[in-house]
């Protein structure tokens, strides 16, 4: 894929044509992403970036780079039109610019458990129009987002930006993010699925049944062989699916603390769902559309299933099957025979 005409800045001013406040905000995000890409690429030369330095308010362990990334984004966004800033690393939404018109939710460093093993990590963000309070600004359905995006810090540093009308991909080169695609579409057919299979015994029966039928390959109801993927980095999983299709599943399960899934609705699932739908895919909690969910807490968790539309719809159908139709292993479910 060769670069198209222009950079992120020219896209924001031209074909992407977003509001000035949003353009300023996205430019600041890109500036920090470039900085982080340099820090990450140097790895241990910048110290122990994966060193544990405590836990966030939600109980998750914080790595040194989690805190560094959060501080860099907050500092860069302070002079922008961002009024409310909600981060995974902070207990509540905070005011950055009292005169700002936007509310930004962010996971400053997604996949931080992979820092020390040189696997792709990233940043996820979501943008709303600001309301009077932080509560009002973020406790609303994801369909009200005006933009969302993510950055992958991998072999290339990739910036994905979705607005209500556009979805574009940029790659960092020589200090600029260059446009490489403005027509991203998730492929309609796929034979890949992503899930952490080590938790199989804890999953609800519909999820086990879906995965069983994938594993059954060409002898099962799908009639084709599948490959399983799992990176433990949401941005990496998303980018693979955006590029070549597939389905990602992070269900709720029976383990303590996982009853509502583990991913955060506001600054992980909602922005990913916004992007996926722009690319022609679907994103649900296994049953309901993610963008229709209204969070009651800033750090609320939810199950997440997203990817190729047809496969995501099938997961919903498995939840509708009567219990007698969900066999414990490799069931020949007539509804799904191809």
C-alpha positions as a Markdown table, in Angstrom:
| # | Residue | x | y | z |
|---|---|---|---|---|
| 1 | Unk | 0.0 | 0.0 | 0.0 |
| 2 | Unk | 1.5 | 3.3 | -1.0 |
| 3 | Unk | 0.8 | 6.7 | 0.7 |
| 4 | Unk | -2.0 | 8.8 | -0.6 |
| 5 | Unk | -1.8 | 12.5 | -1.0 |
| 6 | Unk | -1.3 | 14.3 | 2.3 |
| 7 | Unk | -0.7 | 14.1 | 6.0 |
| 8 | Unk | -2.9 | 13.9 | 9.0 |
| 9 | Unk | -2.9 | 17.7 | 9.2 |
| 10 | Unk | -3.9 | 18.2 | 5.6 |
| 11 | Unk | -6.6 | 15.5 | 5.9 |
| 12 | Unk | -8.1 | 17.3 | 8.9 |
| 13 | Unk | -8.2 | 20.6 | 7.0 |
| 14 | Unk | -9.3 | 19.1 | 3.6 |
| 15 | Unk | -11.1 | 15.9 | 2.8 |
| 16 | Unk | -11.5 | 14.9 | 6.5 |
| 17 | Unk | -12.9 | 18.4 | 7.1 |
| 18 | Unk | -13.6 | 18.3 | 10.9 |
| 19 | Unk | -14.3 | 21.2 | 13.2 |
| 20 | Unk | -11.4 | 23.3 | 14.4 |
| 21 | Unk | -11.7 | 22.1 | 18.0 |
| 22 | Unk | -11.5 | 18.5 | 16.9 |
| 23 | Unk | -8.6 | 19.1 | 14.5 |
| 24 | Unk | -6.6 | 20.8 | 17.2 |
| 25 | Unk | -7.3 | 17.9 | 19.6 |
| 26 | Unk | -6.4 | 15.2 | 17.1 |
| 27 | Unk | -3.2 | 17.0 | 16.2 |
| 28 | Unk | -2.2 | 17.1 | 19.9 |
| 29 | Unk | -2.9 | 13.4 | 20.2 |
| 30 | Unk | -0.8 | 12.7 | 17.2 |
| 31 | Unk | 2.1 | 14.7 | 18.7 |
| 32 | Unk | 2.1 | 12.6 | 21.8 |
| 33 | Unk | 1.8 | 9.4 | 19.8 |
| 34 | Unk | 4.9 | 10.4 | 17.9 |
| 35 | Unk | 6.7 | 11.0 | 21.2 |
| 36 | Unk | 5.6 | 7.7 | 22.7 |
| 37 | Unk | 6.6 | 5.8 | 19.5 |
| 38 | Unk | 10.1 | 7.1 | 20.0 |
| 39 | Unk | 10.2 | 6.1 | 23.7 |
| 40 | Unk | 8.8 | 2.7 | 23.0 |
| 41 | Unk | 11.1 | 1.9 | 20.1 |
| 42 | Unk | 14.1 | 2.5 | 22.4 |
| 43 | Unk | 12.8 | -0.1 | 24.8 |
| 44 | Unk | 15.1 | -0.7 | 27.8 |
| 45 | Unk | 17.4 | 2.1 | 26.6 |
| 46 | Unk | 14.8 | 4.3 | 28.2 |
| 47 | Unk | 14.8 | 2.4 | 31.5 |
| 48 | Unk | 12.4 | -0.2 | 32.8 |
| 49 | Unk | 9.2 | 1.0 | 31.0 |
| 50 | Unk | 7.3 | -2.2 | 32.1 |
| 51 | Unk | 8.2 | -1.8 | 35.7 |
| 52 | Unk | 5.2 | -1.9 | 38.0 |
| 53 | Unk | 4.7 | 1.4 | 39.9 |
| 54 | Unk | 1.3 | 0.8 | 41.6 |
| 55 | Unk | -2.3 | 0.3 | 40.7 |
| 56 | Unk | -5.0 | 2.5 | 39.2 |
| 57 | Unk | -8.2 | 3.3 | 41.0 |
| 58 | Unk | -9.9 | 0.3 | 39.4 |
| 59 | Unk | -7.3 | -2.1 | 40.8 |
| 60 | Unk | -5.3 | -2.8 | 37.7 |
| 61 | Unk | -1.5 | -2.8 | 38.0 |
| 62 | Unk | 0.1 | 0.2 | 36.5 |
| 63 | Unk | 3.3 | 0.1 | 34.6 |
| 64 | Unk | 5.8 | 3.0 | 34.4 |
| 65 | Unk | 4.9 | 3.7 | 30.8 |
| 66 | Unk | 1.1 | 3.8 | 31.7 |
| 67 | Unk | 1.8 | 6.7 | 33.9 |
| 68 | Unk | 4.2 | 8.4 | 31.6 |
| 69 | Unk | 1.7 | 8.2 | 28.7 |
| 70 | Unk | -1.2 | 9.5 | 30.8 |
| 71 | Unk | 0.9 | 12.5 | 31.9 |
| 72 | Unk | 2.1 | 13.3 | 28.3 |
| 73 | Unk | -1.5 | 13.2 | 26.9 |
| 74 | Unk | -2.9 | 15.3 | 29.8 |
| 75 | Unk | -0.2 | 17.9 | 29.4 |
| 76 | Unk | -0.5 | 18.1 | 25.6 |
| 77 | Unk | -4.3 | 18.4 | 25.7 |
| 78 | Unk | -4.4 | 21.0 | 28.4 |
| 79 | Unk | -4.2 | 24.0 | 25.9 |
| 80 | Unk | -6.6 | 22.4 | 23.4 |
| 81 | Unk | -10.4 | 22.6 | 23.4 |
| 82 | Unk | -10.7 | 19.5 | 25.7 |
| 83 | Unk | -12.7 | 20.5 | 28.7 |
| 84 | Unk | -13.1 | 17.1 | 30.3 |
| 85 | Unk | -10.4 | 14.4 | 30.4 |
| 86 | Unk | -11.2 | 10.9 | 31.4 |
| 87 | Unk | -8.3 | 8.4 | 31.6 |
| 88 | Unk | -8.0 | 4.8 | 32.6 |
| 89 | Unk | -5.2 | 5.9 | 34.9 |
| 90 | Unk | -7.3 | 8.5 | 36.8 |
| 91 | Unk | -10.3 | 7.9 | 39.2 |
| 92 | Unk | -12.5 | 10.6 | 37.8 |
| 93 | Unk | -12.9 | 12.9 | 34.8 |
| 94 | Unk | -10.9 | 16.1 | 35.2 |
| 95 | Unk | -11.1 | 19.6 | 33.8 |
| 96 | Unk | -8.3 | 20.5 | 31.5 |
| 97 | Unk | -9.6 | 23.6 | 29.8 |
| 98 | Unk | -12.7 | 25.2 | 31.5 |
| 99 | Unk | -13.6 | 27.0 | 28.2 |
| 100 | Unk | -13.2 | 23.8 | 26.1 |
| 101 | Unk | -16.0 | 22.3 | 24.1 |
| 102 | Unk | -14.9 | 18.7 | 23.9 |
| 103 | Unk | -14.7 | 15.7 | 26.3 |
| 104 | Unk | -12.0 | 13.1 | 25.7 |
| 105 | Unk | -11.8 | 9.6 | 27.1 |
| 106 | Unk | -8.6 | 7.7 | 26.7 |
| 107 | Unk | -6.7 | 4.5 | 27.5 |
| 108 | Unk | -3.2 | 6.1 | 27.2 |
| 109 | Unk | -1.4 | 2.8 | 26.9 |
| 110 | Unk | -3.4 | -0.3 | 25.9 |
| 111 | Unk | -1.7 | -3.7 | 26.2 |
| 112 | Unk | 0.9 | -2.6 | 28.7 |
| 113 | Unk | 1.5 | -6.1 | 29.9 |
| 114 | Unk | 3.4 | -6.5 | 26.5 |
| 115 | Unk | 5.8 | -3.6 | 27.0 |
| 116 | Unk | 8.8 | -5.8 | 28.0 |
| 117 | Unk | 8.2 | -8.4 | 25.3 |
| 118 | Unk | 8.3 | -6.2 | 22.3 |
| 119 | Unk | 4.7 | -6.8 | 21.2 |
| 120 | Unk | 2.5 | -4.1 | 19.7 |
| 121 | Unk | 0.8 | -1.8 | 22.2 |
| 122 | Unk | -1.2 | 1.3 | 21.7 |
| 123 | Unk | -3.5 | 4.2 | 22.6 |
| 124 | Unk | -7.3 | 4.3 | 22.3 |
| 125 | Unk | -9.4 | 7.5 | 22.5 |
| 126 | Unk | -12.9 | 8.7 | 22.2 |
| 127 | Unk | -14.3 | 12.2 | 21.7 |
| 128 | Unk | -17.7 | 13.7 | 22.6 |
| 129 | Unk | -19.1 | 17.2 | 22.7 |
| 130 | Unk | -18.6 | 18.4 | 26.3 |
| 131 | Unk | -21.5 | 18.9 | 28.6 |
| 132 | Unk | -21.6 | 20.8 | 31.9 |
| 133 | Unk | -20.3 | 18.0 | 34.0 |
| 134 | Unk | -17.9 | 15.1 | 33.5 |
| 135 | Unk | -20.7 | 12.8 | 34.5 |
| 136 | Unk | -23.0 | 14.1 | 31.7 |
| 137 | Unk | -20.1 | 14.1 | 29.2 |
| 138 | Unk | -19.2 | 10.5 | 29.5 |
| 139 | Unk | -22.3 | 8.7 | 30.9 |
| 140 | Unk | -24.0 | 8.6 | 27.5 |
| 141 | Unk | -24.3 | 6.0 | 24.7 |
| 142 | Unk | -21.2 | 5.6 | 22.4 |
| 143 | Unk | -23.3 | 6.4 | 19.3 |
| 144 | Unk | -23.0 | 10.1 | 20.4 |
| 145 | Unk | -19.2 | 10.1 | 19.9 |
| 146 | Unk | -18.0 | 12.6 | 17.3 |
| 147 | Unk | -14.7 | 10.9 | 16.8 |
| 148 | Unk | -12.7 | 7.9 | 18.0 |
| 149 | Unk | -9.3 | 6.4 | 17.1 |
| 150 | Unk | -6.4 | 4.3 | 18.2 |
| 151 | Unk | -2.6 | 4.2 | 17.7 |
| 152 | Unk | -0.6 | 1.0 | 17.3 |
| 153 | Unk | 3.0 | 1.2 | 18.3 |
| 154 | Unk | 4.4 | -1.7 | 16.4 |
| 155 | Unk | 6.6 | -2.4 | 13.3 |
| 156 | Unk | 4.9 | 0.7 | 12.0 |
| 157 | Unk | 3.3 | 3.4 | 14.1 |
| 158 | Unk | -0.3 | 3.5 | 12.8 |
| 159 | Unk | -2.9 | 6.1 | 13.6 |
| 160 | Unk | -6.6 | 5.2 | 12.9 |
| 161 | Unk | -9.1 | 8.1 | 13.0 |
| 162 | Unk | -12.8 | 7.7 | 12.7 |
| 163 | Unk | -15.3 | 10.5 | 12.5 |
| 164 | Unk | -19.0 | 10.4 | 11.9 |
| 165 | Unk | -18.4 | 10.4 | 8.1 |
| 166 | Unk | -14.8 | 9.2 | 7.6 |
| 167 | Unk | -12.4 | 6.4 | 8.5 |
| 168 | Unk | -8.7 | 6.9 | 7.7 |
| 169 | Unk | -5.4 | 5.2 | 8.4 |
| 170 | Unk | -2.1 | 7.1 | 8.8 |
| 171 | Unk | 1.5 | 5.8 | 9.2 |
| 172 | Unk | 4.3 | 7.7 | 11.0 |
| 173 | Unk | 7.3 | 8.5 | 8.8 |
| 174 | Unk | 10.0 | 11.2 | 9.4 |
| 175 | Unk | 7.9 | 13.1 | 11.9 |
| 176 | Unk | 4.6 | 13.1 | 10.1 |
| 177 | Unk | 1.6 | 10.8 | 9.9 |
| 178 | Unk | 0.9 | 10.1 | 6.2 |
| 179 | Unk | -2.4 | 9.0 | 4.9 |
| 180 | Unk | -2.3 | 5.5 | 3.5 |
| 181 | Unk | -6.0 | 4.6 | 3.3 |
| 182 | Unk | -9.3 | 6.4 | 3.5 |
| 183 | Unk | -11.5 | 3.4 | 2.6 |
| 184 | Unk | -11.0 | 0.8 | 5.3 |
| 185 | Unk | -13.5 | -2.1 | 5.2 |
| 186 | Unk | -13.5 | -5.2 | 7.3 |
| 187 | Unk | -13.5 | -8.2 | 4.9 |
| 188 | Unk | -16.9 | -10.0 | 4.8 |
| 189 | Unk | -15.5 | -13.5 | 5.0 |
| 190 | Unk | -13.0 | -14.7 | 7.6 |
| 191 | Unk | -11.6 | -17.9 | 9.1 |
| 192 | Unk | -9.9 | -16.3 | 12.1 |
| 193 | Unk | -11.1 | -15.8 | 15.7 |
| 194 | Unk | -9.4 | -14.2 | 18.7 |
| 195 | Unk | -10.1 | -15.3 | 22.2 |
| 196 | Unk | -8.1 | -16.3 | 25.3 |
| 197 | Unk | -8.8 | -20.1 | 25.2 |
| 198 | Unk | -7.2 | -20.7 | 28.6 |
| 199 | Unk | -10.5 | -19.4 | 30.1 |
| 200 | Unk | -12.7 | -21.8 | 28.2 |
| 201 | Unk | -14.0 | -23.5 | 31.4 |
| 202 | Unk | -15.2 | -20.2 | 32.7 |
| 203 | Unk | -17.2 | -19.0 | 29.7 |
| 204 | Unk | -20.9 | -19.0 | 29.3 |
| 205 | Unk | -22.3 | -21.9 | 27.2 |
| 206 | Unk | -23.1 | -19.8 | 24.1 |
| 207 | Unk | -19.5 | -18.6 | 23.8 |
| 208 | Unk | -18.2 | -22.1 | 24.3 |
| 209 | Unk | -20.5 | -23.4 | 21.7 |
| 210 | Unk | -19.4 | -20.8 | 19.2 |
| 211 | Unk | -15.8 | -21.6 | 19.8 |
| 212 | Unk | -16.4 | -25.3 | 19.7 |
| 213 | Unk | -18.0 | -25.0 | 16.3 |
| 214 | Unk | -15.0 | -23.0 | 15.0 |
| 215 | Unk | -12.6 | -25.6 | 16.3 |
| 216 | Unk | -14.6 | -28.3 | 14.7 |
| 217 | Unk | -13.4 | -26.9 | 11.4 |
| 218 | Unk | -14.7 | -28.3 | 8.1 |
| 219 | Unk | -16.4 | -31.2 | 10.1 |
| 220 | Unk | -18.5 | -28.7 | 12.1 |
| 221 | Unk | -21.5 | -26.5 | 11.3 |
| 222 | Unk | -19.3 | -23.8 | 9.7 |
| 223 | Unk | -17.9 | -26.2 | 7.1 |
| 224 | Unk | -14.5 | -24.6 | 7.1 |
| 225 | Unk | -11.3 | -24.6 | 9.1 |
| 226 | Unk | -10.4 | -21.7 | 11.4 |
| 227 | Unk | -7.2 | -20.3 | 13.0 |
| 228 | Unk | -7.2 | -18.8 | 16.5 |
| 229 | Unk | -5.3 | -15.6 | 17.3 |
| 230 | Unk | -4.6 | -13.9 | 20.7 |
| 231 | Unk | -2.2 | -11.0 | 21.3 |
| 232 | Unk | -3.6 | -9.6 | 24.6 |
| 233 | Unk | -3.4 | -6.1 | 23.1 |
| 234 | Unk | -6.8 | -4.7 | 22.0 |
| 235 | Unk | -5.3 | -2.3 | 19.5 |
| 236 | Unk | -3.3 | -5.1 | 17.8 |
| 237 | Unk | -6.4 | -7.4 | 17.7 |
| 238 | Unk | -8.5 | -4.5 | 16.3 |
| 239 | Unk | -6.0 | -3.6 | 13.6 |
| 240 | Unk | -5.6 | -7.2 | 12.4 |
| 241 | Unk | -9.4 | -7.5 | 12.1 |
| 242 | Unk | -9.7 | -4.2 | 10.4 |
| 243 | Unk | -7.0 | -5.3 | 7.9 |
| 244 | Unk | -8.0 | -8.9 | 7.2 |
| 245 | Unk | -11.2 | -9.7 | 9.0 |
| 246 | Unk | -12.0 | -11.9 | 11.9 |
| 247 | Unk | -13.8 | -11.8 | 15.2 |
| 248 | Unk | -12.6 | -10.9 | 18.7 |
| 249 | Unk | -14.3 | -12.2 | 21.8 |
| 250 | Unk | -13.7 | -11.1 | 25.4 |
| 251 | Unk | -16.8 | -12.4 | 27.1 |
| 252 | Unk | -18.0 | -12.2 | 30.7 |
| 253 | Unk | -17.0 | -15.3 | 32.6 |
| 254 | Unk | -17.4 | -17.0 | 36.0 |
| 255 | Unk | -14.1 | -15.8 | 37.5 |
| 256 | Unk | -14.3 | -13.3 | 40.3 |
| 257 | Unk | -14.2 | -9.8 | 38.9 |
| 258 | Unk | -15.0 | -11.0 | 35.4 |
| 259 | Unk | -18.8 | -11.2 | 35.6 |
| 260 | Unk | -19.1 | -8.1 | 33.4 |
| 261 | Unk | -16.2 | -8.8 | 31.3 |
| 262 | Unk | -12.9 | -6.9 | 31.7 |
| 263 | Unk | -12.7 | -4.2 | 29.1 |
| 264 | Unk | -13.9 | -0.7 | 29.8 |
| 265 | Unk | -16.9 | 0.6 | 28.0 |
| 266 | Unk | -16.1 | 4.3 | 27.9 |
| 267 | Unk | -12.5 | 4.4 | 26.7 |
| 268 | Unk | -11.9 | 1.0 | 25.2 |
| 269 | Unk | -15.1 | -0.7 | 23.9 |
| 270 | Unk | -17.1 | 2.3 | 22.7 |
| 271 | Unk | -14.3 | 3.9 | 20.6 |
| 272 | Unk | -13.4 | 0.4 | 19.1 |
| 273 | Unk | -17.1 | -0.1 | 18.3 |
| 274 | Unk | -17.3 | 3.3 | 16.6 |
| 275 | Unk | -14.3 | 2.4 | 14.4 |
| 276 | Unk | -15.5 | -1.1 | 13.6 |
| 277 | Unk | -19.0 | 0.1 | 12.6 |
| 278 | Unk | -17.4 | 2.7 | 10.3 |
| 279 | Unk | -15.5 | -0.2 | 8.7 |
| 280 | Unk | -18.7 | -2.2 | 8.0 |
| 281 | Unk | -18.4 | -4.5 | 11.0 |
| 282 | Unk | -20.4 | -5.0 | 14.2 |
| 283 | Unk | -19.6 | -4.7 | 17.9 |
| 284 | Unk | -21.7 | -6.1 | 20.7 |
| 285 | Unk | -21.5 | -7.3 | 24.3 |
| 286 | Unk | -22.4 | -10.7 | 22.8 |
| 287 | Unk | -26.1 | -9.7 | 22.6 |
| 288 | Unk | -26.6 | -5.9 | 22.5 |
| 289 | Unk | -24.9 | -3.3 | 20.3 |
| 290 | Unk | -22.0 | -1.6 | 22.2 |
| 291 | Unk | -22.9 | 1.9 | 20.9 |
| 292 | Unk | -26.3 | 1.7 | 22.4 |
| 293 | Unk | -25.1 | 1.0 | 25.9 |
| 294 | Unk | -25.1 | 3.9 | 28.4 |
| 295 | Unk | -22.5 | 3.6 | 31.2 |
| 296 | Unk | -23.5 | 4.3 | 34.8 |
| 297 | Unk | -19.8 | 4.5 | 35.9 |
| 298 | Unk | -16.8 | 6.0 | 34.3 |
| 299 | Unk | -14.7 | 2.8 | 34.5 |
| 300 | Unk | -17.6 | 0.4 | 33.8 |
| 301 | Unk | -16.7 | -2.9 | 32.2 |
| 302 | Unk | -18.5 | -4.9 | 29.6 |
| 303 | Unk | -18.1 | -8.0 | 27.5 |
| 304 | Unk | -16.9 | -7.3 | 23.9 |
| 305 | Unk | -17.5 | -9.1 | 20.7 |
| 306 | Unk | -16.5 | -7.4 | 17.4 |
| 307 | Unk | -15.4 | -7.9 | 13.9 |
| 308 | Unk | -16.8 | -9.2 | 10.6 |
| 309 | Unk | -20.6 | -8.5 | 10.8 |
| 310 | Unk | -21.8 | -12.0 | 9.9 |
| 311 | Unk | -19.7 | -13.7 | 12.6 |
| 312 | Unk | -20.7 | -11.2 | 15.3 |
| 313 | Unk | -24.4 | -11.7 | 14.4 |
| 314 | Unk | -23.9 | -15.5 | 14.7 |
| 315 | Unk | -22.6 | -15.0 | 18.3 |
| 316 | Unk | -25.9 | -13.2 | 19.1 |
| 317 | Unk | -27.8 | -16.1 | 17.6 |
| 318 | Unk | -26.0 | -18.6 | 19.8 |
| 319 | Unk | -27.3 | -16.7 | 22.8 |
| 320 | Unk | -30.8 | -17.2 | 21.4 |
| 321 | Unk | -30.5 | -21.0 | 21.0 |
| 322 | Unk | -32.5 | -23.1 | 23.6 |
| 323 | Unk | -30.3 | -24.8 | 26.1 |
| 324 | Unk | -31.0 | -28.2 | 24.5 |
| 325 | Unk | -29.5 | -27.0 | 21.2 |
| 326 | Unk | -26.2 | -26.0 | 22.8 |
| 327 | Unk | -24.3 | -29.3 | 23.1 |
| 328 | Unk | -21.1 | -29.4 | 25.2 |
| 329 | Unk | -18.8 | -30.1 | 22.3 |
| 330 | Unk | -18.8 | -29.8 | 18.5 |
| 331 | Unk | -22.6 | -29.7 | 18.3 |
| 332 | Unk | -24.3 | -30.2 | 14.9 |
| 333 | Unk | -26.6 | -27.2 | 15.3 |
| 334 | Unk | -28.9 | -27.4 | 12.3 |
| 335 | Unk | -29.5 | -23.6 | 12.4 |
| 336 | Unk | -25.8 | -23.0 | 11.5 |
| 337 | Unk | -25.1 | -25.8 | 9.0 |
| 338 | Unk | -23.7 | -24.4 | 5.8 |
